[in-house]
Amino acid sequence: YVTRPLTAYPHGGTGWDQSSPGLSESGGGISAPPAFLNGDNGSSTESDGKKIDAKHPVRILDYQVESGPIGQPGELSWTNLHYKEYGPRPSAYQPILNAVLSHFDADAILEASLERELTVEERETLEGCKLIRDMVHDLDASLDTMKSFAAYEEYLVNVAVPLIYGSFEELDEESAGMLQLFFRVHGMAVRMVVSRWTREMLMGGWTSIDPVDEQKISTTIELDKDQEEKMVKIRQILGFGELKGGYNIPDSTTLQEFALKNLLDENAVKGVVVGCSRPEHVLEAVRAADTSNSV
């Protein structure tokens, strides 16, 4: 029987392996995890979402994100379907990012500084606005490197939120609302990036190609050799094996449905124990069992 079927721990949950190839620039022994496993800064003790380790494993999941404008009634769509229809970002991401950066540009204070000396409160506000803009820019710039949504949430709680509260004695209602909107849509963007990276790693270089002929319903897949080599190295680093090739995961199939079905199709697996914290999780598990070859 298999438990925790949607979680893949690096090196079986034992942590990174010093003898694994590709973990250091020199190719020999190493004294610290590589940048890939430890975010951009190997000496940082904070996890920022770019880290995969025993505490922040790979989660084989697609997520649900809002498909319409934020704040307006709209349907939820799975990240795999949203990616296919709208691209790698939530449709509301760029407009909200631009609005937040514009809100914290502090133009009025900057203009006043040309005519008179700023008050202490104005200087503190100007400094706080710069800090917020820098943080938003950094979060946007690092978006495509995210690999763990759980680690990203920890970063928000332990770093981003204290930074905001430490920069302003009190946020006005409009500023607080703008930041809430940004983190809401940025969180959805992180979910999309993480699920897409996980899918690409599992597919190992195989990509789905939509049919050119509208009369053909089924999609075809082709192998990207460069992508295959890249994913082989990543799986090696994570201790997931050196086997080339990958899985064929249709764009219409969520990662969790694929994972459950793939396990149930294994002859050595008698059953899969799935944790279902929501009613829809039960339905997903049933669908995976229905489409598998298991009895």
C-alpha positions in Angstrom: 0.0 0.0 0.0 1.2 3.5 -0.8 0.7 6.5 1.5 1.2 10.2 0.7 0.9 9.5 -3.1 1.1 13.2 -4.0 4.3 14.0 -2.3 7.9 13.3 -3.6 10.6 13.8 -1.0 14.2 14.4 -2.3 16.4 11.4 -1.8 13.5 9.5 -0.1 13.1 12.2 2.6 16.7 11.8 3.8 17.8 15.3 2.6 20.3 16.1 -0.1 23.0 13.6 -0.9 26.7 14.8 -0.9 27.7 12.1 -3.3 25.1 13.0 -5.9 26.5 14.2 -9.2 25.9 17.7 -10.4 25.5 19.3 -6.9 28.6 21.5 -7.2 30.3 23.5 -9.8 33.5 21.5 -9.5 31.6 18.2 -9.8 33.3 16.7 -6.7 32.4 16.7 -3.1 30.4 19.6 -1.7 30.0 21.4 1.6 26.6 22.9 1.1 23.5 22.2 -1.0 23.5 23.7 -4.5 21.7 27.0 -5.3 18.9 25.0 -6.9 18.0 23.2 -3.6 18.6 26.2 -1.4 17.1 29.2 -3.2 19.3 31.9 -4.7 21.3 32.5 -1.5 22.8 29.3 -0.1 23.6 31.0 3.3 20.0 32.1 3.9 18.0 30.4 6.6 14.7 31.6 5.2 12.9 29.6 2.6 11.4 31.7 -0.2 9.6 29.3 -2.4 12.6 28.4 -4.6 13.7 25.6 -2.3 13.1 21.9 -2.6 14.2 19.8 0.4 12.9 17.3 2.9 10.8 19.9 4.6 9.5 21.3 1.3 9.1 18.3 -1.0 7.7 18.3 -4.5 3.9 18.3 -4.4 2.3 16.6 -7.4 -0.6 18.9 -7.6 -2.5 21.2 -9.8 -4.4 24.0 -8.0 -7.5 25.9 -8.6 -7.2 29.6 -9.5 -9.6 32.4 -10.4 -10.1 32.7 -14.1 -11.7 36.1 -14.2 -10.9 39.6 -12.9 -10.0 39.6 -9.1 -12.9 40.8 -7.0 -15.6 39.9 -9.5 -17.7 36.8 -9.6 -15.9 34.2 -11.7 -15.3 30.5 -12.0 -12.3 28.6 -10.7 -10.2 26.7 -13.1 -7.4 24.2 -12.7 -3.9 25.5 -13.2 -3.3 23.1 -16.1 -6.4 24.3 -18.0 -5.8 27.9 -17.1 -2.2 27.7 -18.5 -3.4 26.2 -21.7 -6.1 28.8 -22.2 -4.6 32.0 -20.8 -0.8 31.4 -20.5 1.6 31.2 -17.6 0.0 34.0 -15.5 -3.4 34.6 -14.1 -5.3 37.0 -16.3 -5.5 39.6 -13.6 -1.9 39.4 -12.6 -0.3 42.1 -14.7 -3.0 44.7 -14.2 -2.9 44.3 -10.5 0.9 44.3 -10.4 1.0 47.6 -12.4 -1.7 49.1 -10.1 0.2 48.2 -6.9 3.5 49.7 -8.2 1.7 52.8 -9.3 -0.1 53.2 -5.9 3.2 53.0 -4.0 5.2 55.3 -6.3 4.9 58.2 -3.8 5.0 60.8 -6.7 3.2 63.4 -4.6 6.0 63.3 -1.9 8.7 63.3 -4.5 7.3 66.4 -6.1 7.0 68.1 -2.7 10.7 67.3 -2.0 11.6 69.5 -4.9 10.0 72.5 -3.3 10.6 72.1 0.4 12.2 69.9 3.1 10.1 66.8 3.8 8.7 66.2 7.3 9.9 63.1 9.3 6.6 61.4 8.5 6.9 62.1 4.8 10.4 60.7 4.7 9.3 57.6 6.5 6.4 57.1 4.1 8.8 57.6 1.1 11.2 55.0 2.5 8.3 52.6 3.2 6.9 53.0 -0.3 10.4 52.3 -1.8 10.7 49.2 0.3 7.3 47.9 -0.8 8.0 48.6 -4.4 11.4 46.8 -4.1 9.7 43.8 -2.5 7.0 43.6 -5.1 9.6 43.9 -7.9 11.6 41.1 -6.3 8.6 38.8 -5.9 7.6 39.4 -9.6 11.2 38.9 -10.8 11.6 35.6 -8.9 8.2 34.2 -9.9 9.4 31.8 -12.6 11.9 30.2 -10.1 9.3 29.1 -7.6 9.1 25.3 -6.9 7.4 25.0 -3.6 4.1 26.8 -2.7 4.4 25.8 1.0 7.9 27.4 1.2 6.5 30.5 -0.5 3.7 30.7 2.1 6.4 30.4 4.9 8.3 33.3 3.3 5.3 35.5 3.3 4.5 34.8 7.0 8.1 35.0 8.2 9.6 37.7 6.0 7.2 39.7 3.8 4.4 40.4 6.2 6.8 41.5 9.1 8.6 43.7 6.6 5.4 45.5 5.7 4.4 46.0 9.3 7.9 47.2 10.1 7.8 49.8 7.4 4.6 51.6 8.3 3.1 52.4 11.6 -0.3 52.1 10.0 -1.5 51.4 6.5 -4.5 53.2 5.2 -7.4 51.1 4.0 -6.7 51.6 0.3 -3.0 50.7 0.6 -3.9 47.6 2.7 -6.4 46.6 0.1 -3.9 47.0 -2.8 -1.4 44.7 -1.0 -4.1 42.1 -0.3 -5.0 42.1 -4.0 -1.4 41.7 -5.0 -0.6 38.8 -2.7 -3.8 37.1 -3.7 -3.0 37.2 -7.4 0.7 36.6 -6.8 -0.2 33.5 -4.8 -2.2 32.2 -7.8 0.7 32.9 -10.1 3.1 30.9 -7.8 0.6 28.0 -7.9 0.7 28.1 -11.7 4.5 28.2 -11.9 5.0 25.5 -9.3 2.5 23.1 -10.9 3.9 23.8 -14.4 7.5 23.1 -13.2 6.4 19.9 -11.6 4.6 18.8 -14.7 7.6 19.5 -16.9 9.9 17.6 -14.6 7.6 14.5 -14.6 7.2 14.7 -18.4 11.0 14.8 -18.8 11.2 16.5 -22.1 7.9 15.3 -23.7 5.5 18.2 -24.7 1.9 18.0 -25.8 1.2 19.4 -29.2 -2.3 20.5 -30.1 -3.6 19.2 -33.4 -3.4 21.6 -36.3 -6.4 20.0 -38.0 -9.5 21.0 -36.1 -11.1 17.6 -37.2 -8.5 15.8 -35.0 -9.5 15.7 -31.3 -6.5 14.0 -29.8 -3.2 15.7 -29.2 0.2 14.4 -30.0 3.5 14.6 -28.0 7.0 15.2 -29.1 10.4 15.0 -27.4 12.5 18.1 -26.7 16.0 16.6 -26.3 17.4 19.7 -24.6 14.5 19.7 -22.2 15.0 16.0 -21.6 18.7 16.5 -20.6 17.7 19.4 -18.3 15.1 17.3 -16.5 17.3 14.3 -16.2 19.8 16.5 -14.3 17.1 17.9 -12.1 15.7 14.5 -11.2 19.3 13.3 -10.5 19.9 16.2 -8.2 16.7 15.5 -6.3 17.5 11.9 -6.0 14.6 10.8 -8.2 16.7 8.5 -10.4 18.7 8.8 -13.6 16.2 7.2 -16.0 15.7 9.2 -19.2 12.3 9.8 -20.6 9.2 10.8 -18.7 5.5 10.4 -18.4 2.9 11.4 -20.9 0.6 13.7 -18.9 -2.2 15.2 -21.0 -2.9 18.9 -20.5 -6.5 18.0 -19.6 -5.4 15.8 -16.7 -4.5 17.3 -13.3 -1.3 16.1 -11.7 -3.1 14.6 -8.7 -5.3 12.5 -11.0 -2.2 11.4 -13.0 -0.3 10.4 -9.8 -3.2 8.4 -8.4 -3.9 6.6 -11.7 -0.3 5.9 -12.3 0.1 4.3 -8.9 -3.1 2.3 -9.2 -1.8 0.9 -12.6 1.3 -0.5 -10.9 1.1 -4.3 -10.4 3.1 -4.0 -7.2 0.6 -1.6 -5.6 -2.4 -3.1 -3.9 -3.9 0.2 -2.8 -3.3 3.9 -2.3 -4.2 5.7 0.9 -5.3 9.2 0.1 -5.9 12.0 2.5 -9.1 13.8 1.6 -9.6 17.1 3.5 -12.3 18.3 1.1 -15.2 16.6 -0.6 -13.7 17.3 -4.1 -10.6 15.3 -3.1 -12.8 12.2 -2.7 -14.2 12.8 -6.2 -10.8 13.2 -7.7 -9.6 10.0 -6.1 -12.7 8.2 -7.5 -12.1 9.6 -11.0 -8.5 8.4 -10.9 -9.6 4.9 -9.8 -12.3 4.8 -12.5 -9.8 5.6 -15.3 -7.1 3.2 -14.0 -6.8 -0.4 -14.9 -7.1 -1.4 -11.2 -10.1 -3.4 -10.0 
